[in-house]
Amino acid sequence: MKPPWTRSRIAIEDLSVDFATPAGIAHVVRNFSMEAESGRIVGIVGESGSGKSTLGLAILGLLAANGRTRSGALIIGDQRYDLTRTDVTAKLRGGRVAMIFQDPLSSLNPVFSIRSHLYEILRRLPSAESAGSWPIVAETALASVGIDHPRQRLDQYPHELSGGMRQRVAIAMALLARPQLLIADEPTTALDVTIEAQVMKEIRKLRDTIGCTILFITHSLGLVAQHCDDIAVLYAGEKIEHGRVSTVAVVPGHPYTSALLACEVSIDQQRGPAARENRFRVIPGELPDPHHRPNGCIFKSRCEFAFEPCADIIPPDYPGSGEPGHKARCHLRALG
Amino acid sequence: MSVAVEITDAVVRFGELPAVNGVTFAVPEGSCFGVVGESGSGKTTLMRAILGLQRLTTGAIAVSNLDKNAHVRQRARLIQAIFQDPASSLSPRRSIRQSLAEVGELLDEPNDSLANRISVMLRRLGLSSSVIDKYPYQLSGGQARRVALLRALLVKPRILIADEPTAGLDVSIQGDMLNLLQELRRDQNLTLIVVSHNLAVVRLVADYAAVMFRGKLVEQGLAENVFDAPSTNYMRQLLQAWPRLHAHASLS
């Protein structure tokens, strides 16, 4: 089965998303841009309130009723899709762009069998397989993501499967849809560590099979370090750093990225002689109010290195290190 | 060293299913005992049994010198817990002040004295005094967890059970919660039982650790042995699957 389209560069341009709230307009994603070569897995990292999930939902036009994509475009190869238009995002969904959600029990329809979910994808494919071949295509898809007894599974319902199995079904659906961009929003958060490793392996295999670009949205730097090629770090709705994982994890260009890396509790971290003496790193302070962006650097109120220009001047993308493509929005980088 | 909690051959069955299946371990007083394992391994059921919220099918759990027939309220004075989802362990219909007032009833403590202790502990836990008149839905995840901890500590327990104390917290604030628990151990010689699937965290806070798998303890001992020289394949697999930040060593 060949992909219906060829490999293409993916870019997101100037994506901004607002939410109308009782306290006014909350600017949840501000001017997010990035690009990735085809077949890269890009980790979108951020904490609660960073806008990382909103980013994925905006691309698919799945924002809540009070959300609005103020600006933004998705570029796939030489095609440009206006993300502010719901008719455009509706066409992207399940076609060129697919998504795997954190909780597959809520993204899979409880009243439809696994078979119905997979057939739905096949029905929508531009290069439609003949309906006679669907059973075998669906069964093969389940088998290829490591689901045992695939024929029997086709007639089961989402609630009859374990959490790991449900995520595999979601991956099988993506495999059939053959999107050019796959958005995976915290796909392993609800899973145990051994199942998480298996599901990540399947996601990478999917990328290798169909050559799609993957936006892997997560709060886990460990997962990004292990499974992604590139990383974009979000803070309070803004991208503050972007580059190859192998570079950013070793020489982060932004103090927030450094602090996040330092807070991550590692399994092989040095331990004090007495457990009760071990201390943990934190980032003091709170996220800025999304209704009122502070002047200057978005991270300045929590940054231990903040200096004069941070107060008023929004830092542009400075080179984060010597490596091409590594960018960090921190005035410190202007000092070299 | 005296023993705070001693569990002997504990079994909890739900119908035919043994959720906890012949578990035996002892928690020395003043220590931190970590229980790790995957979903469905029986960790939370075992903790509920220690709290007296879940009857054992067979076996015994001895808590300090408490009579085994002691009422759950007597047990509550000795052992407190913070649960996985702190917002759900606080009543949604009551303000934090109202929820905390229940502790006064448990301890027969006059309102003034309780109010004093609450304001001291709010400061200690880094919570603003305005939190007291809020409802659970108005709190952030980190705040809700501190309020749950405050409620537990107000009882002045000797033993605290923390079920997934960092689940759902951002990495930038999870350290706050862990540092707090560490301080309480140092300052009040609190015995701490931490239940978590977060191996990296338990490895750093626990003196002793036990690994549960399908209701059984498959490995237990000093935390450094369990985590750094595990004797079972299962624990080795768990540790191997843990995502690693290779850059960490070079950063620190």
Interface residues (C-beta under 8 A of the other chain):
Chain A: E47 S48 G163 D192 V193 T194 E196 A197 H219 S220 L221 G222 L223 A225 Q226 A249 V250 S258 A259 L260 L261 A262 C263 E264 V265 S266 I267 D268 Q269 Q270 R271 A275 R276 E277 N278 R279 F280 R281 V282 I283
Chain B: C32 E38 S39 G141 D170 V171 S172 I173 Q174 G175 D176 L178 N179 Q182 R185 R186 H197 N198 L199 A200 V201 R203 L204 V205 A206 D207 A223 E224 Q237 L238 L239 A241 W242 P243 R244 L245 H246 A247 H248 A249 S250 L251 S252
